[in-house]
Amino acid sequence: MTEDPVRVGVLALHTSKESKAICNAIEDLGHSPSWLREENASVSITDGEVELEPDVDVVANRMLLSNTEDPAEGLGLAATFARARPTLNTPTAVLTAVHKFATAVALSEAGIRVPDALLALSNGRLNDGRERFSPEGVYKTAIGTHGGGTWKLDLEEPVNPMVGNRQAFLQELIDRDESRHHDQRVYVVGDRIVGAMNRYAPEGDWRTNVALGGDVEDATEHVSEEVREMALAATDTVGLDYAGVDLVQGFDGWYVLEVNPTAGFKGLFKATGRSPAPYIAKLAIERGGGAVDDERVRELATVLDDTMPSCFPVTPQQRPEDTPTIGYIEEVVVAGTRGSTQAFAKSDTGATRSSIDTKLAAEIGAGPIKSMTRVKSGSVKGGKARPVVDLVVGIGGRQHTVTGSVEDRSHMEYPLLLGRDILQHYRVDVKRRANESGTRERNEEEE
């Protein structure tokens, strides 16, 4: 062990409370964090010598790949750093973890129970096998996050092997809950379980993700030996150093659903009062040859310190213009369970929720209907009740999964309306129009 502070690089191009908490924990443990971002990170090869800027001893990989259009770019960047320095959550392991079917294959080969599933490259083969999962099964994209790209479907209707540009597959529905679906997330760091929580689906949904409004409760002291062994074995099988392992209980025992390499901390901390950040920091510091005080790690874990860390790189080049710009009229790709298509969409910052035309929704297989929402439109006092479904919208290399309302837009110029659920990630240029023609539409606002 070295007595000098270990320089730990946290590789994350996005700003999240998890990355901030890990950086703060590294510093609080007496070592030196560097947040590797586009503002400060570079790799140089000179006369056969590889140099990193900023220079670090070890890297904690927090690259978020599930909601990007091209995960290969992020994997390649992580692989570059991993070739130069010891890395937690190596790109090879993350590649398996972010692809849900690859994870299922790896776990099944290792004797870890997963739900039955079918991935097929052709429409015919996938639909020939769908009766295995009838009458109701799970249909999901192989890469996705926060519950996006996951549907519970009546499998009497055909499905498509692709949702947009993402491969999709069918999976057996494991559910022993009569009233409210729930699963268990176990957070593993190294060879220990940091915490566990039960996650309950919000009303009107069956997905348990905290990002979708699911409720949580502490399960750390009630993790069964079966679940403990499965969570540790699943993390080790995929090859991750830290992960959130999602499991669901059937009538015949537990099944592993996913092994998430960038699982969030917010829900776990809310349920358990424990933050994984200090444990990840400890693992990285020790991997870099340093030492930490275990009692201090336990103390830090009682607080989720997501304040902006001192190592956050600030450069004079940072401008508001760094946020992507979207036009008033934009050409997008919209996808559902039956396929995808390109369409023109109108940006409306006054609308809380995005919406899609009824005919287009039926064409791509948007659904199933999750709930009803009431929307004020024009002079209608009470508003209209409209069904709400999952929408997968691709814009300029980014992919968004949101819950959009379905309405008859046949009398309007554009079949899609982009609300603040998507526009919050962009600046809107009202002068920019992908389609120069267009008629004026009424304003809409969701209650």
N, C-alpha and C positions, 0 to 999 in steps of 0.2 A: 504494500500500500504506500502511496505517496502522501507526503504531508502538504504538498502544494495543492491549491484549489484546482479541482478538475473543471475543465472548460466544456460545458455541455451545450450542444447546439440543438434547439428545438426547431425542427423543420416543419413549418406550417405557413403557407402563403395566405391563408385566410385568418381573420381575427376572431378568436373564440375565447370564451371564459376558460376552456380547458387548457389551451396553450398559455394563457396568461397565468393560470394557477400553477402550472408546471414550472414556468420560468421563476415565479415568485418563490416556490418551494425550494428550487435549486439554490437561490440566493440566501434564503432563510436557513438553509443547512450549511452555509459557509462556503459555497462553491460559486463558480462563475457561469451564469447563463448567457447564451446568445440566441436571439430569435432569428432564425434564418429565413429571410423574406426577400421579395424582389427588390426592396430598397437597399439591401446591404450585402447580399450573398453573391459570390462568384467562385468559379473554379478555373484555375490557370494551369496549363501545361507548358513548361519551359525547359528545353533540353532534357526531356524525359522525366522531369520532376513535377509532381502534382502539388499545387498549393491551394489552400482554401482561404477564403476571406469572408467573414472572420474565421480565424483558425480555431478549431475546436478539437477536443480529444475523443469525443463520443457524440453520437447523434441520436436523438429521440425522434423517430419518424411520426409526424402527425399530419401527413398529407391527406387531405380530404378528397377522395376520388369518386365516391358513389353518386354525387349529383353533378359531375362534370360531363361534358359532351365527349371528351376524349381522355379517358383515364390513363392511356398509355403515356401521355406527356408527363403526367405527375409521377407515374411509376419510373419513367426514365430518369427524371430529375432525382428521385430518391435513390435509384440505383447508382447514380453518379457519386453521390455522397457516401453510399454504402461501400462502394469500391475503395474509397479513400480512408474511411474511418469505421470503427466498430459502430453498429447501428442496432437500436432496439426497434422491433417490428420491421424486419427486413422487407424489401420490396417483393421478394419471392413469396414470403408468407402472406403479405398484404394482398398480392394478386389472387391467391387462393381465397382469402377471406372475403374480399369485396365481391367475388363471383359466387353467389349463393349456391348454385348447383355444383360448382367445383368444390365448395366446402362440404356439401352433402356427400359427394363421391369420396372425398378424403376421409371423412368421419366414418362412412359406411365400410370402407376398406379396412379401417382400424377397429371395426367391431363396435363402434359407438352408434346407438340407435338414432335414426332420423326418420321422418315421415316418408312413406313411399312417394315417388315423384317421377315425372317423365319430361325429359327435354328432347325435342325432335326438331330437326332442321327444316322439315317439309310440313306444309299445312295438312296434307293427307295423313301422314304418320301421326302427328300430334292429335288430330281429331279421331283417328281410328282407335287411339288408346284412351280417349277421355272418359269412356264409360267405366273404366276402372275406378274413377274417382266420383262417379255420380252417386246420388243426385246433386250433391253440393260439394264443391271442392275449392281449393285455393289456386289462383292464377296470379303469377308474379313475374316481374322482370328479374333477370339474373343479377343485375346490378341496380341497386336502389337504396334509399335511405329515408328515415323518419316515416316509414310506412308507405311512402310513395311508391307507386308501381306494384301495389298488392291489392288483390280483389278477392272477395268470397263470391263465387258465381254458381248459378244454376247451370250445370254443364249439359243441359239438353241442347243448348245453342252452341254452334262451333266457335272456336277461338283461333287466334292467329299466333304463329310461332315468333312473331316480332311485334313489339310495341315501339313504334318509331324506329330508331336504330338499335334498340336493345333486344337481345334474345329473351324470350319468355318461356316459362314452363308451367306444368301442372303439378300440384302437390296435394296429397291427402290432407283433409281437414281433421286435425286432432282437437277435440273439444268435449270435455266432460262436464262443462258448466251449463246448467239449465237456464240460468238467468243472465249472468254477466261473464263474458269471456275474460280469462286472465292467464298470464304466464309469469315466469320468474326470470329475472335477470341477475346473474351472478358476475361480479367484477373480479377478474383474476389479474394479479400482478406477480410475475415470477412464479413461484411455487406456492403462493398463498392466496386466499380469498379475502379481499379487502372489505367487501360488503355484498349484500344481496337484498333484492326487493321484489315484492309481488306487484305486478302492473295490471290494472283493471281497465278494460275498454270504456271509453266515454259512452254516454247514452246515444243510441242510434248508430253505433259503430261496433265493430268486433276487433279492430286493431288496438293494441294496448300502448302504442308509443306515447311517451310523455309529450312529444312535440304536437300530438294531435289532441291533447287534452285528457289523456289517461290519468287515472288516480294511482298513487303508489302507497305502499306500506312496508315497513321494515321487516325483512325476513332473515336477517343475518344470523340470528341465534336459532333459527328454525330450519336451516338448510339440512336436508336429509343427507345421509352418507352416500346414497345413490347419486344425488344431484351434485354433491361436492366432487365425487370421483369423476363424474361425467364432464363437469365444467373444467376441471384441471386437465383431464385427458384430451378434451376437445381443443383447448388452447395449445397444448403441447403438440398435438397431431397436426394442426394447421401451421405451427411453427412460430406463433406470436409470443412476444414477451409480456404483453398486457392486452386484455380484451374484455368486452362485455359479452358474456355467453347467455343467449336466450334459450330457455327450455320451457316445454309445455307438458302437462301431465295428461295422459290418456287413461283409459280404464285398465290398461295393461302395463302401466309404468310411464317413465319419463322419456321424452324425445328432445334432442337438440335441434333448434330451428335455425339459429345463426350464430356466428362467431364474429363480433364486430370489432375491427381494429381501432376505430376512432369513436367508441361509445362515449356519449356525453356524461358529464358529472352531475348536472343539475338535478335530475330526477333521483339519482342515487343519494345525493347529499340531503335532499328534501326528506327522503324516506328514512335514512339511516344516521344522518349527522356525521357521515364520514366522507372525506374527499380522497380519491385515489391519487391526486397530484403528488403529495409527498412520497408515496410509495414508488411511483414512477421515477421521480427525481432520485430517490435512493438507489434504485436499480441502475439508472444511467450513471450515477456517480461511481458506484462500485464497479460497473463495467469499464469505466475509464481509469480504474486503479485507485480510486479514493475511498474514504471511509466516512461514515455518518453516525450520529448518535441516534439509536433506535427510539429512545424515549422522546427525543425531539421530533422524530417523524410522527409518532403517535399524537403528540401535542398539536402539530401543524395540521394533522388530518381532521381535527375537530372544527376547522374553519375552512371554508371554500374561498380562498383569497384570489378573486378574479379582478383585482385592481390592475391598472395598466402598469406592467413591470418596468423597472428602470432600464432594462436592456432593449426596450422597443425602439427599433431604428426610425429616427425622424430625419428626413433629408429635405433640403430646400426645394427639391423637385416635386414633392408631394403637392398635388393640386386636386381640387374638386373634380376636374375633368378626368381624373383617373377612373371615376365611375363610368361604366359603359353607357352609351347614349342610345336611346330607342326613338324611333320616329312616331309621329302622330298616327300615321298609317304604316304598319310594318308587316312584312311577309314572314309567316311563322310556319312551323311544322306542328300539327296537332295529332296526337296518337291515342288510340284506345285498344280494346281487346281484339278488335277485328282487323286493325291495320292503321295506317297513318296517311296523311295527305298534307299538301301545302295549302295555305289559305291566307287571305289578307285579314288583318286584325286592326281594330281601332283602339288607341290608348285613351283611357278615361280615368283621370286621377280622382274624379268624384265618385267612382264606383268602388266600393269595398271589395267586392268579389268579381272575378272574371266570369264571363258567360259565353255560351255556345249555342248556335242555332240548332233547333230540334232535328232537322234533316241531317245536318253534318254530324251531330252526336250519334244518330242511328247508323250513319255510314261507317264511322270509325269504331263503333262499339263502346262509346263512353258510358261508363256505369260500373256496377249497378247503382240504382238510386239509393243514396245514403240517408237522406232526410229531405224535408221541405223547408224552404225559406220564403219569407215575405219581402217583396221588393216594391218600393215606391217607383212609379213610372209615369211621367207626364202629369196629367191632372187627376189621375185615379187616387182618391183619398185613402182608401184602406190598403192599396197595394195588391199585388197578385201573388199567389202562392206558386212557387216554382220548385221543381225537383233539383236536388243538388247531387252532383256526381264527381268522381275524380277526373281531372284533366291533366294530360301530360303535354306540355307546350315547349317546343324547342325554339330558341331565339338566338341567332348569331353564335352558335357554338355552346350555348348554355341550355340546360334542360330544367324545367320547373314542373313539379307535381303539385297541383292545387285542387281545392274543392270548388268547382264552378257550378253556376246555375244553368239550367236548360230552359230555353224559351224560343218562341217562334220569332225569328229575325228575318223571315222571308221578305218583309216589306222594307228591310234596311239594306244598305249597300254592303255591309261587311258581316260575315257569319260569326265572327268572334269579337268579343270586347275584352280588352285587357284591363283588369282592375288593379287596385293597390296591392293585392296579394302578390302580383308579379312586378308591377311598376316600382315597388319599393327598392328593387335592386338596380334601378336605372335612373338616368336623367332623361326627361322627355323633351325632344326638340319638336315643337309644334309645327315648324316649317318643313320638316322632313317627312315626305310621303313616298312610300314604296309604290303606291298607285296614285297617279296624278288625278284620276277621276274620282268622284265621290259626292254623295249628297249629304246634307246636314241631317244629323240624327238628334232625337230628343235626349236630354240628359237623364241619367238613371242613377239611383242611389239606393243601396241596400239598407234596410232597417237593421 
